[in-house]
Amino acid sequence: MDSSTIGYGDLVLPRPWRLLGPVEGLTGILMCGLSTGLFVALLGRVIGGKVGDDPD
């Protein structure tokens, strides 16, 4: 199996559980996007706070 949890076909879930693999892969992609978005927002606040502090 590779990191996307889809696999190569050598390990197959039982029939009622076969939808779990693609759903888990999609959830992983969404969580990666959410983590990236939160990181960029936090970074923008940190950098924006330092740049926006004018003594004038």
ChimeraX attribute file (.defattr): number of C-alpha atoms within 10 A of each C-alpha:
attribute: neighborCount
match mode: 1-to-1
recipient: residues
	/A:1	10
	/A:2	7
	/A:3	7
	/A:4	13
	/A:5	15
	/A:6	16
	/A:7	12
	/A:8	9
	/A:9	8
	/A:10	6
	/A:11	9
	/A:12	12
	/A:13	11
	/A:14	8
	/A:15	7
	/A:16	7
	/A:17	9
	/A:18	11
	/A:19	11
	/A:20	13
	/A:21	16
	/A:22	13
	/A:23	13
	/A:24	14
	/A:25	15
	/A:26	14
	/A:27	12
	/A:28	14
	/A:29	13
	/A:30	12
	/A:31	12
	/A:32	11
	/A:33	12
	/A:34	12
	/A:35	12
	/A:36	12
	/A:37	12
	/A:38	11
	/A:39	12
	/A:40	12
	/A:41	12
	/A:42	12
	/A:43	12
	/A:44	12
	/A:45	12
	/A:46	11
	/A:47	11
	/A:48	11
	/A:49	10
	/A:50	10
	/A:51	9
	/A:52	8
	/A:53	8
	/A:54	6
	/A:55	4
	/A:56	3
